[in-house]
Amino acid sequence: MKNILYLSLILIVLSACKKQDEYILSQSVFIEDPYNPGLPIYSEWGYNTFGAYYDRAPFRSNNDIVPAKVFVNNDTLHFLLQGSYQYGNMSLKFSFKGYSPQNEYELTMLNNVVINLKDTSSKVSMRIGGAIYILNIIEGELHFRKAQKLFVDNELYKTILCGTFRLKTFVNNEPVSIYNGRFDVGIGYENFFNY
Amino acid sequence: MKNIYCLLLAILFFSSRSDSQNESESSQTWQKYVHIEISGLLPNTTLKENIPIRQNVSSNSYYNHNVAKIVAQTNGLTYAAKLELYNNQLNFGFSLGVKYWLYFTTIKGRMSENAEYFYFRYASNQQESKYARLKNITENQHYLTVPVDVRYYFLNRKRLGLFVRMSADVGFNVHHKLDVTFFNPEMNLNKTEVLSIIQQTLDKVYYSASASLGFRYYYIEKISLNVEFNILSKYLGGNYFILTDAERYSAIKASVQIPFHLILK
């Protein structure tokens, strides 16, 4: 009886710790890149940050909005980055066909995948302020350098997606570039959707 | 501050006799002393960048609720026995002996108020990344060295002497141990795998140099006490710590100085 009580206590403590870890590991750790001021360093830790220069001004994650979401519908995977740009909100969504993971752990299929953003199977859209733009890509690529499962104390927690992106496009008939893009995000139950 | 200096000078003047009276009491130019010494060290260390610990401090934390921190600290202790050959006309002494150094490094951290652990990445490949929740990582090393000292008294009175000392140590590592404490005791099965990530070869040969300022209290021809404070120090060459980088250290040293003829009696 004593052993059962003792074991129950350990299980309760460990489950509380797991909830705490889920909270801690979903927070953003922004470490500024000294070579690219305003952008986070490129990392592969699941720091829940991203950043890129949009015509020299930084577009980057913040502490208020979930930085990344993945949603899968039929054969299309949508990778959404949400953050701030020049005191306002901005988001960038990459959509590409041919990938349909059933859950967040199957995102490892993206490991070392390079998406050509000019390809007809890819689409990029941007929301800045209240306006939504479907971008006409001149050139660009999205590279998932690492897509790996994260284990904490031998327990599976989430999937870390990290990589780089850059593109050139037209906005309001003017050419713009989004470059030096990097992301290091954790995808778990709270930001993976399959419908 | 000025008053303190005047008071110190007055104490030095009135509590001592002149050097000429010292000479009359001790006719030999060269005298031998045995020093039994203990010192506390505080190396100036920083956590090595290649230790794979997940950072928890955001450089633009909007809400100041973040009490997360990682702390790396190294402390040290030395024990030494030396024989000093001292020239009482030149106020100059030369020592040789044996010294044992003990260093203890700890890395501790907390993720939040209720999470007294940090994440240590012990495996990473294309498909998986594994973290362990650690309470701490510790490193113990011991070194055995031969210290070579040169001491000069710039003020040498009967009961009080002020000196500077230059020291150099050469020796080798005699003990090294790394250990981790897991937050989850079940992870003890993975200890070898976790430690293998940071285990590396340290330099076996140890060199360091330092300069200190000190004072001797009591008669030089009797058992007296020395206290010293490092003013300069440097680890010369080599990689002496796995967990931290250190270039110099602060130290405070106390030693008992025994005239050799008292030991022979």
Interface residues (C-beta under 8 A of the other chain):
Chain A: L14 C17 Q20 D21 I24 Q27 S28 V29 F30 I31 E32 E44 W45 G46 Y47 N62 N63 D64 T108 N111 N112 K146 Q148 K149 L150 F151 V152 D153 N154 I160
Chain B: R54 Q55 N56 V57 S58 S59 N60 S61 Y62 Y63 M111 S112 N114 A115 Y119 R121 S124 N125 Q126 Q127 E128 S129 K130 Y131 A132 R133 F182 F183 N184 E186 M187 N190
